[in-house]
Each structure stands twice: as structure tokens, then as C-alpha cells.
């Protein structure tokens, strides 16, 4: 039994990580929709997936001369369909969000690498540029322990297998520690500060966005630092929200996503710059 | 790769971003086209002597950190002619110990007089008894006088109308002395025996005493799928002033935090059904199976869970069919639930179809609403009140609430875990909406043009021809704020017709009776309501605008007993008093 498990573990590790991540997000989609109707309409899924895939195929052909792998477009499309909650059943956020997410990989580049996780970029842009049209997922998983257990279990397994468990665990640990710090500063119930991480928006964030191999930095130590930095910036946004700082109000609806949008590309750009230096050799 | 390709991609990328901005601006401006309404509303509350100010409840100190949230309910208004003088009177509820409810008798000269004290229906908000959340009128004993049911966070109270503006508390004798934390009720005759029955909704669990809390674990355990709310109850009228709880036998004990209920025959089988707007669950339609049982039906409501707060009925498209409008919550950046306009396609498709978009879908944190023909053109307008907690203008609770909104229910079920609100606002200072339908061009908000610009935290809205001028006036009850009485001035030229129905085989109040007017090639259907909207009840008289049409072809009345009555070519521009025929036609 142990031998079989180990063999399975090795086989899983040999797979393209995108297959594992694709499986995970499909699981989230199926469970969320079947149990809680999390999508809000299948037309959204069709549009998001369709535009992401079409954009990926078109731009890869145009820019690189060959059709690219659509796995990441698949992951991005489902993420957008789950996370974007538009006003009055608008569908253009899914179409434009899908195009912008994929196109950002081809436009917002530095030294050959793209700087933003595609879903993170699109959602951040929509939340900031179209607050009258777009909100972000605030659904909950209800109190179904089984669903939560499945998502967390598979999530942790898969990020471990793709070598990103340290990112997830670092972020979660920092979030919890900073929640205690924020509680000490603003008062109020501690559980209220920890509560967000129990929701599906955070699960999508920690298993898909912050662990994206293409936009995380190249060293394990660097990834730990970046994950911690995201948590710190998020905590700063949250403290600003608790103190009603008007200038930062656009960031309050989605603190972790916007924190990643701020920290992620800076860290990635720095990593790409350092990687171009002859003396730098990532481990 | 040629640089022009990269340039093309970059240009498309930039264009898409600009398109996002442009489309967002268009969304913001949707439904604000310059339309001159054919009516104008002027607040005459003070001039009319209606100086009612609602006061929210004070609660157990364990809830002090979120008291403004919990104590955000209780303002209500219900309309009835309590002394049968032909002039509609107004009943407002208060929600704090020691603050009385008000019964404004319509003097018939444009002014009102609060007679609640003398009538014995004022001093009902007392420690140990609870505080009022709303009231509905219905002649439960068919003696020709409208009786009063007050629902509370506390003990229900039933007042028998003795005539001459005097009332007697008959709650205990009626078998209704029951502690419920209720925010809605409706009179209707579910078994068509000619006696009005009573359906009372539960919000918080009935074991919660807000002034002596045993636990702070009193909140919803899910924002979308909660089933831990107070149990709704159906009381069957046995006659002789007595009621029997038949909830379990009839299968209508929903616990989904119901905030509003409306009763009407949605599927055309002649039996009144129950439409529930639930705050933490999907809307529910309980179809009446010939008075023997109710069946929770899958009619296109079950997969869509928002924060239903009002159950408003009206013939939106002039199809001779009752549709339902349910209010929900929208807040820029945080949440776009969208109001629901449930178009009734039950006979054809077995379901409702969603018809809300644009300004109909987004009315802020929307509460009570009513459909009525405010300009007498033959089409309904939609009056929506909104706003939740108006505190400090520069402090919003939305961010703090978002911390727990998506969390596991075990966290926020305990009120202790809610972040304190302090003096912050939560969707405060919102402007009421007055929507007119422009047919295929959609709905347009004409509130400002029509004279409605208040930013009160509106809860209940009721429509009534208060001054007997053949136009619908609007009364609004605001939470912890003054009531508004809008006198309607309509552009001359449009005709109208109205009906006051008197049941004989049916309940005397004729609640549940449907009137269809055929005129000018249009059909309009209205129902006599025993409570509708949120914490409100409209004038019992049914008002129809006729536009320029100078003639009504036919009026069809379907009485709750099943009797069908036809009136050919009734005179227009007047109120017709119609008594149910003794024998079915």
C-alpha cells in the first residue's frame, strides 16, 4: 500500500503542474456550483473560458508563431467565472476580464517574463476601474465541513506536489499572525479578523493566485519573503480599512488580491533583473 | 517577432482597459435618462399633522457593539379605513419601550389626527411584551370593522375593532399569545371558508429575548443558506374569535429568516399561495394544494439566494398576471445582489422568469417597494425605499462586515464575533427610487424629477388615495426617522377607476379578491392585499389608471370564495363599492 502511494506521489510529481492545478480548480467549480450555486449562471463560465482560451490561442500564434498551451487559460477562465460578481447580470466583465487577463501575459512583460498572475491582474483592474459594475466573490461555503475539508485537503496536496506548499503555508501563517496584531491594534473580536481565510475567495487566492509558478520568484527563500510581504501589505490595507482611510477605500473590497497585485510584479521584476546578472544563480 | 504585432497587441490591451472604464460609466448612468414624469410628489406630513418619528429598539448590552445593525427594523405603515367613513387611515409602529404606535385618523380635510391612545392601540411597546415591528389589518370576524394584528419582537397582539375608534386586546382569547421575533405577516383565507387566516413570519428564533439574552449565538449561520431562523407560523381562523396553529400540518414552517410575505393565487387555480422573501435564503413559493396543504415548489427561485426584503406583487407587464418584485442589496465594489423582478410564467412554464435589469435591479440597500399607477396612465410605477444605517458619512461598515461575510457560518452565527460598527454608516443616506416603465426602453428613475429626494433609511411604503382625489398618494415609514406623506399631483387628462370590495361568501375585507380591468386594449390585474411589500399594507381600495381611455370595457372580479363577477362598462373616475353576489355567477 505504501509502495503504491509512493509511486502515485512520484507520478503526480512528474505531471505538468498545470494538470494538477486544473484538476483542483475544476473540483472547486464543480463542488461550489453543485452544492451552492456559486457561479450565478453558466453563461459566465462559457464566456470567461471561451474568451480566455481564444485569446491565448490567438496571441500565442500572433506573438510566438505557434499555438500555446491553453491550460493556464482554462485555470484563468474558471477563476474569473468564480471570483467576478457583476451588477445586474452584466456579462462584459467576463469577456473583457478574460481578454485582459491573458493579454497581460503578452503585454506586461519584463525581460521575457510576465509580471502579474493573469487572474489577479484582471480582477484587480476590474475592481479598481469598474467598481460600479463589478464586485468580488463574497459567497461562503456554508457550514459544510466536508466541502471545506475536500478543498483544503486537495489544495494542500496539490500545492505540495507542485512544490509551492511553502508559499501557501507562509502566507497562511503570516495572515494569522498579522490578524492577531491587527486585533491588538483595533480591538474587536479576534475571530472576526481571522474569519476571511475560511471563505472560498481566500481558498482561490492561496491555492491558485499566490502560488502561480510563472509569476512567483525563482528561489524558495524569495517566495517565502514575497508571500510574507503580500500578507504584510494586506494587513496594512486592512488596518487602513479599519481606520476608514478614504484614499485607500478602493482596495478594501479585496485586500489580498490587491496586495498581491502590488507586491507580486515588483518582486517578479526584481527577480528577473537579478536573474539577468551573471553573478546571480538561483537555486 | 515584428514589433508591429507587439504594438497591435498592446493597443488592443489598452483599448480593452478604456472599454472597461467606458462601460462602467454607462452602467452608472443607466436608467437616468431625462424623463419628465406625469406626476409630482410633495411631502405634506407636517402640514397634514402626521408628525410620527420612529424610534429603534434598545437591546441587551451584549449586542451593544452591533446594536445599530440588529435594531435596524421596526418602522412600518399600514393603511385601513378603521371607522368606515370612506377615508383611509394610517397606522405606524414604534419599536422602543415607552414609545407608542400611532393611529392617524383621516379627517377628510387633508389632515390627520393621532387617536391611537384613545383607541387603545398605542401603548403596546412595553418591557416583557416586546416591541412592534409591523401591523396588518383584516376583518377576521366579518363584522364589517377592520381588526388589527401587530407583530413584534415579542408577543403578537390582536386587537378587535369595537367600532367608534375603540379596540380591545383579544390576543389571549384568540389563542395568539405567542412570542415571535417577527418582521412580517399577512391576512389571507387559505382554505376559502370565508374567514381570514393569519400567516406570521419568523426572523430571529422565537427563543431569543432581545432584552435578556441567554446566548449571543443568535445570528444567521449562513448569508445564503441559513435555515436557523425563526419559524413561520400559520394560524387557522376557527371562527368565534379563535385561531389554531396549523403550521406543521400545512407544511409552511419555513425557518429561512423570512422578512416579507405576500399571498395571492400565482398559478391560477383559485387558491391563494404564499410568496416568501427570505433574508438569508432563496425566495420560496408555497403553493396551496386546495386548502389541505402547502407545497414548497421548484419554480425557478431555489437556486438564487440573496437578501430578500420585500415581497411586492403587481401586474408589471399588463398581462393580467401577478408578478413579484423582491428587493435585495447592492453596494459599489462590495456586493451586487440585484433586486428580483419575478415575471409569472407558472401556467406556461411552471416557473418565474427573471426580468430585473438596470435601475430595477440596482436600488442600493433596498427595502420596501410598491407597484402602483402613480400617473394614471395604465402602467405601474415602482416606488422603492432604501438605506440601512445612516451614521457618520465618512465611516462605512462595509469593509468590516466583509471580513465575516464569506467566512464559515460558525464564526458569524455568534454575534460576539461581529466587528463593532461604532458610529459608522452601512449603505446610509441612500436616495429612494421612483421608477417608471417606458416599455421596451426599460425603466427610468424619475425620483428627483418627481420630487422624491430624501435620504432617510426607508423601510415601508404604502400606496393609498389619501385625499380621495382619484390619485395614489405614497406613505413612507423610515427607520428611526420621521415618516413621510407624499401628496401626489398628477398631470390632468388621465382617467381612473377604483373599487372597494365587500365580501359576503368571502371574507368581508375581500382580501385575496382579484380585479381585472379591461380598457383601451389593456388588461390590468390587482389584488386586495392583507399585507404586501415590507412591513406595509396598501389601501384596501384597488386603484387603476386608465390613461386617456374614456371607457372601461369590462371588469372581472374573482372573489376568494371562487365566485366570478363581471361588470360591464362601469363609470370611470369614481370609486365603485362592489358587494360580492350571494350566489356564484
Interface residues (C-beta under 8 A of the other chain):
Chain A: X36 X37 X59 X62 X63 X64 X65 X85 X86 X87 X88 X89 X90 X92 X93 X96 X99 X100 X103 X104 X106 X107 X125 X126 X127 X129 X130 X131 X132 X133 X134 X135 X137 X138 X139 X140 X141 X142 X143 X148 X187 X188 X189 X191 X192 X193 X194 X195 X196 X198 X199 X200 X201 X202 X238 X241 X242 X244 X246 X249 X250 X252 X253
Chain B: X1 X5 X6 X8 X9 X10 X12 X13 X16 X17 X19 X20 X21 X23 X24 X25 X27 X28 X65 X221 X222 X223 X224 X225 X303 X304 X305 X330 X331 X332 X333 X334 X335 X336 X338 X354 X356 X357 X358 X361 X362 X394 X395 X396 X398 X399 X400 X402 X403 X404 X405 X406 X407 X408 X409 X410 X411 X412 X414 X416 X417 X418 X419 X420 X424
